[in-house]
Amino acid sequence: MGLGTIKEYARLMRLKAMGISTIAVFGALSATGSLEIWHFLFLFLIGIPFNILGFVFNDIIDLEIDKKSKELSERPLVKGTVPIRAAKIISIICFVLIFSLAIFFFRDLFALLILTVSVILGLVYDSWGKRFLGSDFILAASIALFCLFGAITVTHHIEKFTIIIVTLIFIHVLFFNMIEGGFKDVKNDRESGAKTTAVVLGITTDFKVFIPNSFKIIAITIELSATFLVFLPFILLPEMYNFAYWYIQIFILILLTMSLVLTMFTMLNMKFFDRVNVRNIITKQEIKRNIVTVVLLMSVAGVLWSIVLVLIPIVWYIFFSFFLFEKPFISSKML
């Protein structure tokens, strides 16, 4: 297998993005504040096939639709550089790995139940997600339950802080999929007959952008709900102020949430559509949301764990970019 083939398989599995596979770790840290290294590694190892399964299975389901889009012509399954049979095998392997690792490492029936529901919801979304309005909630619930799975592996007694973190993950995924993803893909979705919120509410991106106020109101409501949740722990849980650097923590959270809100308004008020630029915006927004969650966890997990969680996706991305002889994705637009 040559380097070119390896790169195509890596692109199919979104290998460079697998550093984001720490959602279950977020849940575990929110519940206990600290993890043994083995526990962290096992949750991370389960998160990798969990994410790969979502990406690859979605590409399999959407293959015929993707073939009709010029913008998606470079996807490995679309251009045929990876056989669909291989993609199906990868999906099956990931499915087996998720549950094999979870059973072997944790042997917790309740945790396995939560994980099972999470995986099923993810597969349901991939299979039928764009056929009915509001399916974004299914994907958001899948990822939020995966976060909860991480918490359940350390305790069955779920506290308020964990509930806030899990709900925050839910809202972040909802905004990413319903608002950002819906806006980015609205043209392809409309042509394929999908029933996303962006399509139903009438967004158009044929060079000149039209975004109805109804869509903007939904976007603002979701984003402000996330902002409210970010600062809610400092109101409900006064012990958060016992963290030595709580004032720095709040300052960073204020800056990040302001940046998220301002960039959202920039996207919602675009006059002309540039898909590359929109993807760039979304990537940076997701990085910010990840950091927001990590900084919020700092109160219970401490500075060291927070630094580790911020660095993992960055180091992973850079390492696999150079490993695959690709330049890391860097753009000066929409910082």
C-alpha positions as CSV (number, residue, x, y, z in Angstrom):
1,M,0.0,0.0,0.0
2,G,1.6,3.2,-1.2
3,L,1.6,6.6,0.5
4,G,-1.1,7.9,-1.8
5,T,-3.4,5.1,-0.8
6,I,-2.6,5.5,2.9
7,K,-3.5,9.2,2.6
8,E,-6.8,8.4,1.0
9,Y,-7.8,6.0,3.8
10,A,-6.6,8.6,6.3
11,R,-8.8,11.2,4.6
12,L,-11.8,8.9,4.7
13,M,-11.4,8.3,8.4
14,R,-10.6,12.0,9.1
15,L,-7.4,10.7,10.8
16,K,-6.0,14.2,11.3
17,A,-9.1,15.2,13.3
18,M,-9.1,12.2,15.6
19,G,-7.4,14.3,18.4
20,I,-10.9,15.5,19.1
21,S,-11.8,12.1,20.5
22,T,-11.7,13.3,24.1
23,I,-15.4,13.9,24.7
24,A,-15.7,10.9,27.0
25,V,-12.7,12.2,28.9
26,F,-14.5,15.5,29.4
27,G,-17.3,13.7,31.1
28,A,-15.0,11.6,33.3
29,L,-13.1,14.6,34.5
30,S,-16.2,16.6,35.2
31,A,-17.3,13.8,37.5
32,T,-14.1,13.1,39.3
33,G,-11.7,15.9,38.7
34,S,-8.8,13.6,38.0
35,L,-8.1,10.4,36.1
36,E,-5.5,7.7,36.2
37,I,-3.5,7.6,32.9
38,W,-4.9,4.2,32.0
39,H,-8.5,5.4,32.4
40,F,-7.8,8.5,30.2
41,L,-6.1,6.3,27.5
42,F,-9.0,3.8,27.4
43,L,-11.6,6.5,27.0
44,F,-9.5,8.2,24.3
45,L,-9.0,4.8,22.5
46,I,-12.8,4.2,22.5
47,G,-13.4,7.8,21.3
48,I,-11.2,7.3,18.2
49,P,-13.3,4.4,16.6
50,F,-16.5,6.2,17.8
51,N,-15.6,9.2,15.7
52,I,-14.3,7.2,12.7
53,L,-17.5,5.2,12.6
54,G,-19.6,8.3,12.5
55,F,-17.5,9.8,9.6
56,V,-17.1,6.7,7.5
57,F,-20.7,5.4,7.9
58,N,-22.0,8.8,7.0
59,D,-19.9,8.9,3.8
60,I,-21.2,5.4,2.9
61,I,-24.8,6.5,3.3
62,D,-24.4,9.8,1.5
63,L,-22.3,8.4,-1.4
64,E,-24.8,8.7,-4.2
65,I,-25.8,12.2,-3.0
66,D,-22.1,13.3,-2.7
67,K,-21.4,12.1,-6.3
68,K,-23.7,14.8,-7.6
69,S,-21.8,17.6,-5.8
70,K,-18.7,19.1,-7.4
71,E,-17.6,20.4,-4.1
72,L,-17.4,16.9,-2.7
73,S,-15.7,15.3,-5.7
74,E,-12.4,14.8,-3.9
75,R,-13.8,12.6,-1.2
76,P,-12.2,9.2,-1.3
77,L,-15.4,7.2,-1.8
78,V,-16.7,9.7,-4.4
79,K,-13.6,9.6,-6.6
80,G,-13.2,5.8,-6.0
81,T,-9.7,5.9,-4.4
82,V,-11.1,3.9,-1.5
83,P,-13.6,1.0,-2.4
84,I,-16.9,1.2,-0.6
85,R,-16.4,-2.4,0.5
86,A,-13.3,-1.2,2.4
87,A,-15.3,1.6,4.0
88,K,-17.9,-0.9,5.2
89,I,-15.2,-3.1,6.7
90,I,-13.7,-0.1,8.5
91,S,-17.2,0.7,9.9
92,I,-17.7,-2.8,11.1
93,I,-14.2,-2.9,12.7
94,C,-14.8,0.4,14.5
95,F,-18.2,-0.8,15.7
96,V,-16.7,-4.0,17.2
97,L,-13.7,-2.0,18.6
98,I,-16.0,0.4,20.5
99,F,-17.8,-2.2,22.4
100,S,-14.9,-4.7,22.8
101,L,-12.8,-2.0,24.4
102,A,-15.6,-0.7,26.6
103,I,-16.5,-4.2,27.8
104,F,-12.8,-5.2,28.3
105,F,-11.8,-2.0,30.1
106,F,-14.8,-1.0,32.2
107,R,-17.3,-4.0,32.5
108,D,-20.0,-1.6,33.7
109,L,-23.5,-2.5,32.5
110,F,-24.9,1.0,33.0
111,A,-22.0,2.6,31.1
112,L,-22.4,0.1,28.3
113,L,-26.1,0.9,28.1
114,I,-25.4,4.7,27.7
115,L,-22.7,3.9,25.1
116,T,-25.1,1.7,23.2
117,V,-27.8,4.4,23.0
118,S,-25.1,6.9,22.0
119,V,-23.8,4.7,19.1
120,I,-27.4,3.8,17.9
121,L,-28.4,7.5,17.8
122,G,-25.3,8.3,15.9
123,L,-26.0,5.6,13.3
124,V,-29.7,6.7,13.1
125,Y,-28.6,10.2,12.3
126,D,-26.1,9.1,9.7
127,S,-28.8,6.9,8.1
128,W,-31.8,9.2,8.1
129,G,-30.6,12.5,9.6
130,K,-31.4,14.8,6.6
131,R,-34.7,13.2,5.8
132,F,-36.6,15.0,8.6
133,L,-36.5,18.3,10.3
134,G,-34.9,18.5,13.7
135,S,-32.6,15.4,13.3
136,D,-29.7,17.6,14.5
137,F,-31.0,16.9,18.1
138,I,-30.4,13.2,17.5
139,L,-26.7,13.8,16.7
140,A,-26.3,16.2,19.6
141,A,-27.9,13.7,21.9
142,S,-25.5,11.0,20.6
143,I,-22.4,13.0,21.4
144,A,-23.7,14.3,24.7
145,L,-24.5,10.7,25.8
146,F,-20.9,9.7,24.8
147,C,-19.7,12.4,27.2
148,L,-22.0,11.0,29.9
149,F,-20.6,7.6,29.2
150,G,-17.2,8.9,30.2
151,A,-18.7,10.2,33.5
152,I,-20.5,6.9,34.2
153,T,-17.2,5.0,33.9
154,V,-16.0,6.7,37.1
155,T,-19.3,7.1,39.1
156,H,-23.0,6.5,38.9
157,H,-23.7,9.5,41.0
158,I,-23.9,12.4,38.5
159,E,-23.5,15.9,40.0
160,K,-24.7,19.2,38.7
161,F,-21.4,20.1,37.1
162,T,-21.4,17.0,35.0
163,I,-24.9,17.7,33.9
164,I,-23.9,21.2,32.8
165,I,-20.9,19.9,30.9
166,V,-23.0,17.2,29.1
167,T,-25.7,19.8,28.3
168,L,-23.0,22.2,27.0
169,I,-21.6,19.5,24.7
170,F,-25.2,18.9,23.5
171,I,-25.7,22.6,22.6
172,H,-22.3,23.0,21.0
173,V,-23.0,20.0,18.7
174,L,-26.5,21.3,18.0
175,F,-25.1,24.7,16.9
176,F,-22.3,23.1,14.8
177,N,-24.6,20.7,13.0
178,M,-27.9,22.7,12.7
179,I,-26.5,26.2,12.2
180,E,-22.9,26.1,10.9
181,G,-23.2,22.8,9.0
182,G,-26.6,23.6,7.7
183,F,-25.4,26.9,6.4
184,K,-22.3,25.5,4.8
185,D,-24.1,22.6,3.0
186,V,-27.4,24.3,2.3
187,K,-27.0,24.3,-1.5
188,N,-26.0,20.6,-1.7
189,D,-28.8,19.7,0.8
190,R,-31.4,21.5,-1.2
191,E,-30.4,19.8,-4.4
192,S,-30.5,16.4,-2.7
193,G,-33.9,17.0,-1.2
194,A,-32.7,17.1,2.4
195,K,-34.9,18.7,5.1
196,T,-32.5,20.6,7.2
197,T,-33.4,23.7,9.2
198,A,-31.4,25.9,6.7
199,V,-33.2,24.4,3.7
200,V,-36.7,24.6,5.3
201,L,-36.2,28.2,6.4
202,G,-35.0,29.3,2.9
203,I,-31.3,30.1,3.2
204,T,-29.7,30.7,-0.3
205,T,-26.0,30.8,-1.0
206,D,-25.9,31.1,-4.8
207,F,-22.9,33.5,-4.5
208,K,-25.0,36.1,-2.8
209,V,-26.2,35.1,0.6
210,F,-29.7,35.3,2.0
211,I,-30.3,34.2,5.6
212,P,-33.8,34.8,7.0
213,N,-34.3,36.3,10.4
214,S,-36.0,33.1,11.7
215,F,-32.7,31.2,11.1
216,K,-30.7,34.0,12.8
217,I,-33.0,33.9,15.8
218,I,-32.5,30.2,16.2
219,A,-28.7,30.6,15.9
220,I,-28.5,33.4,18.4
221,T,-30.8,31.5,20.9
222,I,-28.6,28.4,20.7
223,E,-25.3,30.3,21.0
224,L,-26.6,32.4,23.9
225,S,-27.9,29.3,25.7
226,A,-24.3,27.9,25.5
227,T,-22.9,31.1,26.8
228,F,-25.4,31.0,29.8
229,L,-24.3,27.4,30.6
230,V,-20.6,28.3,30.5
231,F,-21.1,30.8,33.4
232,L,-23.9,28.9,35.2
233,P,-21.5,26.8,37.4
234,F,-20.1,30.0,38.9
235,I,-23.6,30.9,40.1
236,L,-24.9,27.4,41.1
237,L,-21.6,26.1,42.5
238,P,-19.8,28.7,44.6
239,E,-17.1,26.1,45.3
240,M,-15.8,26.9,41.8
241,Y,-14.3,30.0,43.2
242,N,-12.0,27.9,45.4
243,F,-10.0,27.3,42.3
244,A,-6.8,29.4,42.7
245,Y,-7.0,30.9,39.2
246,W,-10.8,31.3,38.9
247,Y,-10.5,35.0,37.9
248,I,-8.2,34.1,35.0
249,Q,-10.5,31.3,34.1
250,I,-13.5,33.6,33.9
251,F,-11.5,36.2,31.9
252,I,-10.6,33.6,29.3
253,L,-14.1,32.3,29.2
254,I,-15.4,35.9,28.6
255,L,-13.0,36.4,25.7
256,L,-13.8,33.1,24.1
257,T,-17.5,33.4,24.4
258,M,-17.4,37.0,23.0
259,S,-15.3,35.7,20.1
260,L,-17.8,32.9,19.4
261,V,-20.7,35.3,19.5
262,L,-19.0,37.9,17.3
263,T,-17.9,35.4,14.7
264,M,-21.4,33.9,14.6
265,F,-22.8,37.4,13.8
266,T,-20.1,37.8,11.1
267,M,-21.2,34.5,9.5
268,L,-24.9,35.3,9.8
269,N,-24.4,38.6,8.0
270,M,-22.2,37.4,5.1
271,K,-23.1,39.0,1.8
272,F,-21.3,36.6,-0.5
273,F,-20.7,32.9,0.0
274,D,-17.3,31.3,0.0
275,R,-17.4,27.7,1.1
276,V,-13.7,27.5,1.9
277,N,-13.9,30.6,4.0
278,V,-17.1,29.2,5.8
279,R,-15.3,25.9,6.5
280,N,-12.4,28.0,7.9
281,I,-14.7,29.9,10.2
282,I,-16.4,26.7,11.4
283,T,-13.0,25.0,12.1
284,K,-11.9,27.9,14.3
285,Q,-15.3,28.1,16.1
286,E,-15.0,24.4,16.9
287,I,-11.5,24.9,18.3
288,K,-12.8,27.7,20.5
289,R,-15.7,25.6,21.7
290,N,-13.3,22.8,22.7
291,I,-11.1,25.3,24.6
292,V,-14.2,26.7,26.3
293,T,-15.1,23.3,27.7
294,V,-11.6,22.6,28.7
295,V,-11.2,25.9,30.5
296,L,-14.5,25.3,32.3
297,L,-13.3,21.9,33.4
298,M,-10.2,23.6,34.9
299,S,-12.0,24.3,38.1
300,V,-12.2,20.6,38.9
301,A,-9.5,19.1,36.8
302,G,-6.7,21.6,37.4
303,V,-4.3,23.3,35.1
304,L,-2.2,20.3,34.0
305,W,-5.2,18.3,32.7
306,S,-6.5,21.4,31.0
307,I,-3.2,21.9,29.2
308,V,-3.1,18.3,28.1
309,L,-6.7,18.4,26.7
310,V,-5.9,21.6,24.8
311,L,-2.7,20.3,23.3
312,I,-3.9,16.8,22.3
313,P,-6.0,17.8,19.2
314,I,-3.3,20.4,18.2
315,V,-0.3,18.0,18.5
316,W,-2.3,15.1,16.9
317,Y,-3.3,17.3,14.0
318,I,0.2,18.6,13.3
319,F,1.8,15.2,13.7
320,F,-0.5,13.5,11.3
321,S,-0.3,16.4,8.8
322,F,3.5,16.0,8.6
323,F,3.2,12.2,8.8
324,L,1.0,12.3,5.7
325,F,3.2,15.0,4.1
326,E,0.4,17.5,4.2
327,K,0.5,21.1,5.4
328,P,-1.6,21.8,8.5
329,F,-4.8,23.7,7.8
330,I,-3.9,27.4,8.5
331,S,-5.7,30.4,7.2
332,S,-5.5,34.1,8.1
333,K,-9.1,34.7,7.4
334,M,-11.7,35.1,10.1
335,L,-9.5,34.7,13.1
